Amino acid sequence: MKKRNIFENLYKQLKQKYGSPKGQWKLWCKRPKTEKEREEVIIEAILTQRANWKNVELAFENLKKARVDSLKDIYEKGEERVAPLIKASGFYKAKASYLFHLSEFILKNYGSLKEMRKEKLEVLREKLLKLKGIGYETADSILLYALEKPIFVIDEYTRRLVKRYNLSKDLSYHFLQELFEKNLKRDFRLYQDFHALIVIEGKNRNL
């Protein structure tokens, strides 16, 4: 069987097993999203670093109650006032700093996510990776789920799936990203759903 077919079949199997991604992924895989929903995904992409989803939800709920749930709100309030609101997500002082600088970067360089989405994927990714607290997985999650750029996100669940099916011995981020992208149709919708389903499968199997 050709490698491309293996990847496509894996996606079809997971889709058949779970249907449309639920839970966290209901919003993250929603299409189309409002600007407000895109901002929520960006904020949650930072909050979810080294945190379980329940705690991310608690932290975001606190931001909503305090009416600090947009990039503009976070930028105007400043990291010191944001930090206690996101305590539930852990590493809250660092995350408040990341959120502030990310909000500042977006608002000062683009003014809105609508304008930001016009930037080329490669250029935008390079700029995001220069920001403190944003590594490959976070940058690519923002690009894929909030900005609908066709880039495949690699995480631990993806690596475990690759190992389980012996798809590659090289488990480095860039190699796996290229492997998935090379063997799948270039479509952000497919990438969103496939990555979400990989995470759901991994959690269900305790991989």
C-alpha positions in Angstrom: 0.0 0.0 0.0 1.3 3.4 -0.9 2.2 5.6 2.0 -0.3 8.3 1.0 -3.0 5.7 1.2 -1.9 4.7 4.7 -2.3 8.3 5.9 -5.6 8.8 4.2 -6.9 5.5 5.5 -5.8 6.4 9.1 -7.8 9.6 8.8 -10.9 7.8 7.5 -10.7 5.2 10.3 -10.5 7.9 13.0 -13.3 9.9 11.3 -15.5 6.8 11.2 -14.7 6.0 14.8 -15.3 9.4 16.3 -17.2 11.5 13.7 -16.6 15.2 13.9 -14.1 16.2 16.6 -15.9 17.0 19.9 -15.0 18.8 23.2 -12.2 21.3 22.8 -12.2 20.6 19.1 -15.8 21.6 18.5 -14.6 25.3 18.5 -11.1 24.7 17.2 -12.4 22.7 14.2 -15.4 25.0 13.6 -15.7 26.4 10.1 -16.1 29.3 9.6 -15.2 31.0 12.8 -16.0 34.6 13.9 -13.1 36.9 14.8 -14.0 36.5 18.4 -13.8 32.7 18.1 -10.4 33.0 16.4 -9.2 35.1 19.3 -10.4 32.5 21.8 -8.4 29.8 19.9 -5.3 31.9 20.0 -5.7 32.6 23.8 -6.3 28.9 24.5 -3.3 27.9 22.4 -1.2 29.6 25.0 -3.2 28.5 28.0 -3.0 24.8 27.0 0.8 24.7 27.2 1.6 22.1 29.9 -2.0 22.1 31.1 -5.0 19.8 30.8 -8.0 21.0 29.0 -10.3 21.3 32.1 -7.9 23.8 33.6 -7.7 25.7 30.3 -11.5 26.0 30.3 -11.4 27.3 33.9 -8.8 29.9 33.1 -10.7 31.1 30.0 -14.0 31.2 31.9 -12.3 33.5 34.4 -11.1 35.8 31.6 -14.7 35.9 30.3 -16.1 36.8 33.7 -13.6 39.6 34.0 -14.3 40.7 30.4 -10.7 40.1 29.4 -11.3 37.5 26.7 -10.0 39.3 23.6 -6.5 40.3 22.4 -7.4 44.0 22.9 -8.5 43.4 26.5 -5.4 41.4 27.3 -3.1 44.1 25.8 -4.9 46.9 27.6 -5.1 45.2 31.0 -1.4 44.1 30.9 0.2 40.9 32.1 0.1 41.7 35.8 -3.7 42.0 35.8 -4.1 39.0 33.4 -1.9 36.6 35.4 -4.2 35.9 38.4 -7.2 35.3 36.1 -5.4 32.4 34.4 -3.9 30.8 37.5 -5.9 27.6 36.9 -3.9 26.9 33.7 -0.5 26.8 35.6 2.7 28.7 34.9 0.3 31.7 34.9 2.8 34.5 35.2 4.8 33.2 32.1 1.6 32.6 30.2 0.3 36.1 31.0 3.5 37.5 29.6 3.2 35.3 26.4 -0.4 36.4 25.9 0.5 40.1 26.4 3.3 40.1 23.9 1.4 38.0 21.4 -1.6 40.4 21.6 0.8 43.3 21.3 2.4 41.7 18.2 -0.9 41.1 16.5 -2.5 44.5 17.3 0.6 46.6 16.4 1.5 44.7 13.3 -1.9 43.9 11.8 -4.6 45.6 13.8 -6.9 42.6 13.4 -6.8 38.9 12.6 -8.5 39.6 9.3 -5.4 41.5 8.2 -3.1 39.0 9.8 -4.6 36.2 7.8 -3.4 38.0 4.6 0.2 37.4 5.5 1.9 34.4 3.8 2.1 31.3 6.0 5.9 31.0 6.0 6.5 34.7 6.8 3.9 34.6 9.6 5.3 31.4 11.1 8.8 32.9 11.2 7.4 36.0 13.0 5.4 34.0 15.6 8.4 31.7 16.4 10.4 34.8 17.3 8.0 35.6 20.1 8.8 34.4 23.6 6.8 31.4 24.7 5.8 30.3 21.2 7.4 27.1 19.9 6.6 25.1 16.9 3.4 23.4 18.2 1.9 26.6 19.6 2.7 28.6 16.4 1.3 25.9 14.1 -1.8 25.5 16.3 -2.5 29.3 15.9 -1.8 29.2 12.2 -3.9 26.1 11.5 -6.9 26.5 13.9 -7.2 30.3 14.3 -5.9 31.5 11.0 -6.8 28.5 8.8 -3.4 28.1 7.2 -2.6 24.7 5.8 0.1 23.5 8.2 0.0 20.2 10.1 0.5 20.3 13.9 2.8 17.7 15.5 2.5 16.8 19.1 3.2 13.8 21.4 0.0 12.1 20.4 1.1 12.3 16.7 4.5 10.9 17.5 2.9 8.0 19.4 0.6 7.3 16.4 3.5 7.3 14.1 5.4 4.8 16.3 2.3 2.6 16.7 1.9 2.2 12.9 5.7 2.2 12.2 5.3 5.2 9.8 8.8 6.6 10.6 11.8 6.1 12.8 12.5 9.8 12.7 10.2 11.5 15.2 11.6 15.1 14.9 9.0 17.9 14.5 9.9 19.0 11.0 10.4 15.6 9.5 6.9 14.4 10.8 5.3 17.6 9.7 6.7 17.2 6.2 5.7 13.5 6.2 2.0 14.2 7.0 1.8 17.2 4.6 3.5 15.2 1.8 1.0 12.3 2.2 -2.2 14.3 2.5 -4.1 16.7 0.4 -3.1 20.3 1.2 -6.3 21.4 3.0 -6.5 23.2 6.4 -9.9 21.5 7.0 -8.4 18.0 6.7 -5.4 19.0 8.8 -7.6 20.4 11.6 -9.8 17.4 11.8 -7.0 14.8 11.4 -4.8 16.3 14.1 -7.8 16.7 16.5 -8.9 13.1 15.9 -5.3 11.9 16.6 -5.4 13.7 20.0 -8.8 12.3 20.8 -7.6 8.7 19.9 -4.5 9.1 21.9 -6.4 10.3 25.0 -9.0 7.5 24.7 -6.3 4.8 24.3 -4.1 6.4 27.0 -1.2 6.4 24.5 
